[in-house]
């Protein structure tokens, strides 16, 4: 049975979290995804950029973890997990290509 949203007179059938705007969570999820892909490409795909790939991976992993803790929707969680894995694997590749050495 649909619930009435207080004060609007509109009925909802799904989760309220899916209908609300989550700008902070959306921005963090997209940022985590972008940093994860960047770390994966720079750390594993471009061996000469191992330093930058490692730094991006080190920034991206904790950001994705924090974003995962405050995420509200399944779509945000998908982006966060992809960003976490990309950051971790990209940082690992960057370490294998030289890590913090310039």
N, C-alpha and C positions, 0 to 999 in steps of 0.2 A: 504494500500500500504506500503510495507516495506521501512524503512528509511535506508539511507547509513550512516554508522558510519564514521566519518571524519578520513581520512588517512588510513583506513584499507581496503576499498573496499568490506567489508562484509555487508550484509543486515541483519537488525534485525527486528523481528516481535513482540517481547514482550517488556516488560518494561526493560529499561536499568538498573534499580536498581536491578533487579533479576539476571542480567548477571555479574555485577561487584562483586568484592571481598570486603567483609565488615568484616575484621578480628576483629576489635575492637567491633563492634556490635554483632558479633557472639559469641565472648568470653564473653561479658557481659551478653548476653541472656542465655548462658549455665551456667554461674556462678549464675545468678539469679534463674534459674530453680533448680540447685543443692542446693543452700542455702534454697530455699523454701521447697523442699522435705525434706532436713535435719531438718529444723525447725519443720516441721509437724511431722516427725518421733520422734525427740527428745522431742518436747514439748507435743505431744499428746500420742505417743506410749510408751515412756519410762518415767514414772512419776518421777523417781529418777534423771533424767537428765534435769529437768525443767530449771535450771539456764543456762546451755549450749544452750538449745532450745530457751530460751528467747533472749539470746545474738545473736544467729544465725538469729533469726527472726527480731531483731532490725537492724541488718546489712543488711539482705536480702531485706527487704521492700523498703528502699530508693534506694538501688542499682537497684532493679527491676524497680522502677519508673524512674530513670535516664536512664536506658537502654531502657525503653519504649519510652522515649522522643526522643532518637537518633536512634531508630531502623529504618531499611530501608525495610525490607521484612516482609511478613505475617508470615513466619516461626519463625522469631525472636520475633514477637509480641505474638505469641502463647506461646512460652517459657516464655516470660516476664510476661504474665498474670497468667500463672500457678505458676510461682515463687512468684508473688505478693500475690496471694491468699494463697499459702502454707505458706509463711512467716507470713502473718497476722493471719491466723487460728492457725498455730503452736505457735506463740507468745501468742495468746489468751489462748490456752490450757496450755502453760507453766505458764502463770500468774495464771490460776485456780489451778495449782498444786503446787504453792508456789512462783512463780516469782523469785525475786532476792535473796530470802533466801537460805542459803547454808545448 
